Amino acid sequence: MKVAIPVWKNRVAPVFDTADRWLSISVTGDRWKIEQEVAFADSLPEMKVQELLQQKVEYLICGAIPYRYESFLKSTGCEVSSFIAGKPEDVIQALIDNNIGETSFLMPGCRQLKE
């Protein structure tokens, strides 16, 4: 599975719209590897979404993301975990361990992960 995490200062970017780069992570079973850090080619959120889809991202882990972009990604089959905070390494391990919805990974003020 190909996972994308928009990043800012070695953390999940708190706002998808303003992120200027993302990590491309491959996940196989219980193993993961950061393949590369990629600069978004465009600053417009619509183009960022298209870029992730063109790169065949199957799962997006991010902070706040406008509902219309999250909905669009989900409609294409890309899974999304939004309102997530933390270091990318910890967050990806939580995804593998099926613990990404734990309170410790939710952005402040978010009590439960959106379905």
N, C-alpha and C positions, 0 to 999 in steps of 0.2 A: 504494500500500500504506500502511496506517495502522500506525505503529510506536509503542509505548509504552516509555518508560524511566522507572522509578521513580528519583527523584533525592533527594539529600541533599547540601547544601553544594556545589552545582554539580558533582556527580559522580554516577555511577551509585550508587544506594543499595546499600550492602553487604549488606543483608538486606531482602528483599521485605516480610516480615511487618511490619516497623517503619517502612516508608516512609510518609510522610503526603501525598506529592504525586507527580505523574508528568508527564512531558512527552508531549504528543501531537504526533507528527511525521508529516508526509506525505512519502512517497518516490515519485518518478516517474522511472523510468530511473536516471540518475546524478545527479539533483537531489533535494534534500531541503529541507524547511522546517519549523521548529518552529512549529506552529500555536498552541499555548497550553500553559501550565503549569496543571495541574488538581489541586485538592486532592481526595484520596480522600474520598468521602462517609461512609465507615465505617472504623473501625480494625481490624475483623476481617478476617483474610486471605481467608476464604471470600467475603466481600462485595467485597473488592478485586478478586478474580478475576472475580466476576459483573459488577462495574462495567466492567472492561476489555472483557468480552465484549459487554455492552450498548452500549458505545461503538464496537463493531465493530473492535476492535484485531485486526490480523492477525499481528503479530509483537511479542513481548515480549523486550526486552533487560534483563537484571537481574543482580544479584549472587546471593547464596544465596537459594534458594527451596525450600520443602519439596517433596519428590518428588511427593506426592499432588496438589499444585496444578499443578506443571509437567505431570504426566501428564494431568490433567484438561484443561488448556489445549490440549495437543497433541491430545487426543481430539476436541476441537471444531474442529480445523483451524488453530488459532493456533500459529504457530511460536514456539519459545522458545530463546534463547541465554542460558544461566545461567552463573553464576560469572564474570561480566564485570565489569571495573573500568575506571575512567577518566572523562574528561570526556565528556559526552553528544555533543558535536560530533565528537570524535575517534572515538568508538565508532560513531556512525551513518555516518561516512565509511568506516570499516573494513567495516561491513556492505555498503555499496554497492560497495566495492572487493573484496569477498569475502575479507577478511582478518580478520574478527572473531575467528577462532580462534587468531590469533597469540599467542604467549606474552605479549607486552607488554600485551594486553588482558585476560588471565586474572587472577583474584584470586590474591593470594599463596598459595602452597601447592597451586594447581591446575595440573597439568601439561598437561592436554589438555581441550578442550571436550567436554562430554558430548554424545553423539549422541542 
